[in-house]
């Protein structure tokens, strides 16, 4: 946790508060140390950015969750569009 906090320029307490807010839930090592994924570190960095701009922590977490959901929806939409574009054209037999 200390190393992750140092990398992000935050305190360990800030990272713990993100866990309490259910934004990130790190894995635990056999020794009980918190282990953060790169994705979790990106979320924590975004939270720090929003908090530094004056956003309350709870609001920042909600914003990040919504941003993440939007990104996922856009990704799925792009995949569906690509899949649709790769299918052969459907012909309308009524117009023939």
N, C-alpha and C positions, 0 to 999 in steps of 0.2 A: 504494500500500500504506500509506503514511504516513497519508493521509487516512482510509482505512478503519479503521486501527488507532486513530486519534484518535477517530473517531465511536463506536467500541465501547469505548473506554477500555482498550485492550490494547496490547501492544507489537507491532511488526512481526514479532519473533521468534515470538510466539504464533501469528500468522496463518501464518507459514511452517511452524510445527509442525503446524497443521491440514492443510496441504497435504501434508506428509510422512506424516501419518496417513491420507491419502486421504479426508478428510472433505470438503474443498473443493478444487477445482482451478480457480483463476482463469484467465480468458483473458489473453492477453498483447497489449499494444498493439504497434504497429510499432516503438516505441522500447524494447520489452522490459519495460514496466511492467505489474505485475499489475492486472487489472481484475476487481472482484468484482460479482456480480449482487446484487440485493436479497435473493434467496433464500439465496445464500451468506452474506451478512451476517447474516441471521436465524439460520442454522446456527452461525455463529461466535459470535453473541451467546448462543445456548443453550449452546454449549461453555464459554464464559466463566462463565456462571451455574453450570454443574455443577462446573467446576474450582474456582470460588470457594467452593462448598459442600464441597470436600474430595475430590471425585471425581478419580481419576487421569485424565490426558488420554486415554489409550487407551480406558479404560472409558467416559469421557464421549462419545467418538466413537462407540463401539458403541451406547450408549444412544440417541444422536441418530439413528443409522441405523435402529435398531429402531422408534423413535417415528415416523420418516418412513415406514417400511414399513407400520406400523399405520395411520397416517393415510390412506395410499394405498389400503389394503385396505378401510377403512371407507368411503372415497369411492366405490370401485367397487361395494361392496355396496349402498350407498344408491342408486346409479344403476340397478343391476339390480333392486332392490326397486321403484323408481319405474317402471321399464319394465314390470315384472310387474303392478303395480297399474293401469297404463294399458291393459293388454290386456283385451279382452272376456272375460267368464267362460267357461271351458271347461265344456261340459255333458257330463255322464256319461250316455251313451246307455243304459247298462245299467240305470240306476235309473228310466227312463221306462216 
